[in-house]
Amino acid sequence: MDGAGRPFPHTVLLAAEAVHAAAQQGPGAAEELDLALRSAFWTHSRSIAHRAVILDVAGEVSGLEVGALADALDSGRHRGDVMGDFAVARTDAIAGSPTFRLPDGTAAANPGMKVHWEGPFASGFPVVDADDPAVYQGLLRRAV
């Protein structure tokens, strides 16, 4: 269960492992892959639970060595990192993904977006009802 008592979406654990693996190529690589995977899921309805899709999306990230990423996924080198994240996700410490923690200790979960699920949480699919990118300017002002 996630922090709100809903079933945790296990289907994204491999994608999370890929982001940890990409971090070995640099923090920028991890951030770019994370963004690309989220975009693939949220805006293109791609199934980021599948290795082939993850590697295909990774191939769209400039400068990311897809072969090294595939090797890391196949070896499971970063599975422990993901399971550590999963242990935190099972608590109420983080409301959802993405969650931004600000220097003053406050957090904003999935800022600027309103989403509802069609079907059961984590086995149906999310639908974005509203997206307000202007929220990020406010978050940046609060962070500095």
QUIVEN-V646457 format. One record per residue. N is the residue number from 1. OMEGA is omega in radians with two decimals (NA if undefined). Layout:
BEGIN
N_OMEGA ; N_OMEGA
END
This chain:
BEGIN
1_3.05 ; 2_-3.08 ; 3_-3.14 ; 4_3.11 ; 5_3.12 ; 6_3.08 ; 7_-3.13 ; 8_-3.11 ; 9_-3.13 ; 10_-3.05 ; 11_-3.14 ; 12_-3.11 ; 13_3.11 ; 14_3.08 ; 15_3.10 ; 16_3.09 ; 17_3.11 ; 18_3.12 ; 19_3.06 ; 20_3.14 ; 21_3.13 ; 22_3.14 ; 23_3.08 ; 24_3.09 ; 25_3.09 ; 26_-3.11 ; 27_3.11 ; 28_3.12 ; 29_3.13 ; 30_-3.14 ; 31_-3.13 ; 32_3.12 ; 33_3.11 ; 34_3.12 ; 35_-3.12 ; 36_3.13 ; 37_3.11 ; 38_3.12 ; 39_3.12 ; 40_-3.12 ; 41_-2.99 ; 42_-3.04 ; 43_-3.11 ; 44_3.10 ; 45_3.11 ; 46_-3.10 ; 47_-3.11 ; 48_3.03 ; 49_-3.04 ; 50_-3.12 ; 51_-3.09 ; 52_3.13 ; 53_3.12 ; 54_-3.12 ; 55_3.08 ; 56_3.10 ; 57_3.12 ; 58_3.11 ; 59_3.12 ; 60_-3.12 ; 61_-3.09 ; 62_3.06 ; 63_3.13 ; 64_3.13 ; 65_-3.04 ; 66_3.12 ; 67_3.11 ; 68_3.10 ; 69_3.12 ; 70_3.10 ; 71_-3.14 ; 72_3.11 ; 73_-3.10 ; 74_-3.14 ; 75_-3.11 ; 76_-3.07 ; 77_-3.04 ; 78_3.14 ; 79_3.11 ; 80_3.09 ; 81_-3.13 ; 82_-3.13 ; 83_3.02 ; 84_3.07 ; 85_-3.13 ; 86_3.12 ; 87_3.09 ; 88_-3.11 ; 89_-3.14 ; 90_3.09 ; 91_3.07 ; 92_-3.12 ; 93_-3.12 ; 94_-3.04 ; 95_-3.09 ; 96_-3.11 ; 97_0.05 ; 98_2.99 ; 99_3.11 ; 100_3.06 ; 101_3.14 ; 102_-3.11 ; 103_3.14 ; 104_3.09 ; 105_3.11 ; 106_-3.13 ; 107_3.06 ; 108_-3.13 ; 109_3.08 ; 110_-3.01 ; 111_3.07 ; 112_-3.09 ; 113_2.96 ; 114_-3.03 ; 115_2.94 ; 116_-3.12 ; 117_2.94 ; 118_-3.07 ; 119_-3.10 ; 120_3.11 ; 121_3.08 ; 122_3.01 ; 123_2.98 ; 124_3.08 ; 125_-3.12 ; 126_3.06 ; 127_3.12 ; 128_3.13 ; 129_-3.12 ; 130_3.12 ; 131_-3.12 ; 132_-3.11 ; 133_3.13 ; 134_-3.13 ; 135_-3.08 ; 136_3.08 ; 137_3.10 ; 138_3.11 ; 139_3.11 ; 140_3.10 ; 141_3.13 ; 142_-3.09 ; 143_-3.08 ; 144_NA
END
